[in-house]
Amino acid sequence: MPDLIRKSVYIAGKDVNIEVEYRLNFQGSKSCGFIKVLRGRPMKDEEQYEIYMELLECGLSLPELNKAMDKVKDEIENGVLDVEL
């Protein structure tokens, strides 16, 4: 299993992209990754506007990481996390 996890999910209805980057099996820091919410579709050579960022503590398992990402996605879709500009 790779130690660096990178995931991205686009939510078309809100026109935002959720990016997750996390280092599994690493304990040398206070945070081992992040979840970002960015405006628009992911583009290779363009910077996206960052709407929200959450740092993730070290020691999460892959299921816990997926749960954290799903939580942010659900909060966006249910209007708990406001992503409108």
C-alpha positions in Angstrom: 0.0 0.0 0.0 1.4 3.4 -0.9 2.1 5.7 2.0 1.1 8.9 0.3 -2.7 9.1 -0.5 -4.0 11.6 -3.0 -7.7 11.8 -3.9 -9.9 14.3 -5.7 -13.7 14.5 -6.0 -15.6 17.0 -8.1 -19.1 18.1 -7.0 -20.7 19.4 -10.1 -23.8 20.9 -8.4 -21.6 23.2 -6.3 -18.8 23.6 -8.8 -16.1 22.7 -6.2 -13.3 20.1 -6.1 -12.3 18.3 -2.9 -8.7 17.4 -2.7 -7.1 15.1 -0.1 -3.5 14.5 0.5 -2.4 12.4 3.4 0.7 10.5 4.5 -0.2 7.1 6.1 2.1 5.4 8.7 3.9 8.6 9.6 4.2 10.0 13.2 6.9 12.7 13.0 4.6 15.7 12.7 1.5 17.3 14.2 -0.4 17.0 10.9 0.1 14.5 8.1 -2.2 15.9 5.4 -5.1 18.0 4.5 -8.5 18.3 2.9 -9.0 21.3 0.6 -12.1 22.6 -1.1 -11.3 24.5 -4.3 -13.5 26.4 -6.7 -14.2 24.8 -10.1 -13.0 21.8 -11.9 -9.4 20.7 -11.5 -7.1 22.2 -14.2 -3.5 21.1 -14.8 -1.9 24.5 -15.4 -4.3 26.8 -13.5 -4.5 27.6 -9.8 -7.8 27.2 -8.2 -9.3 29.4 -5.6 -9.1 27.7 -2.2 -12.4 28.0 -0.2 -11.7 25.8 2.8 -8.8 23.8 4.2 -8.7 21.3 7.1 -5.4 19.8 8.5 -5.5 16.2 9.3 -3.7 14.8 12.3 -1.3 11.9 12.0 -2.3 8.3 12.8 -5.4 8.1 10.7 -6.2 4.8 8.9 -7.4 4.7 5.3 -11.0 4.1 6.4 -10.8 7.1 8.8 -9.3 9.2 6.0 -12.2 8.3 3.7 -14.7 9.1 6.5 -13.2 12.6 6.9 -13.4 13.2 3.2 -17.0 12.0 3.1 -17.9 14.2 6.0 -16.6 17.3 4.1 -18.5 16.2 1.0 -21.7 15.7 2.9 -21.3 19.1 4.6 -21.0 20.8 1.2 -23.9 19.0 -0.3 -26.2 19.7 2.7 -25.2 23.4 2.9 -23.5 23.1 6.3 -20.2 24.2 4.8 -20.9 27.3 2.7 -18.9 27.2 -0.6 -20.8 30.0 -2.4 -18.9 33.1 -3.2 
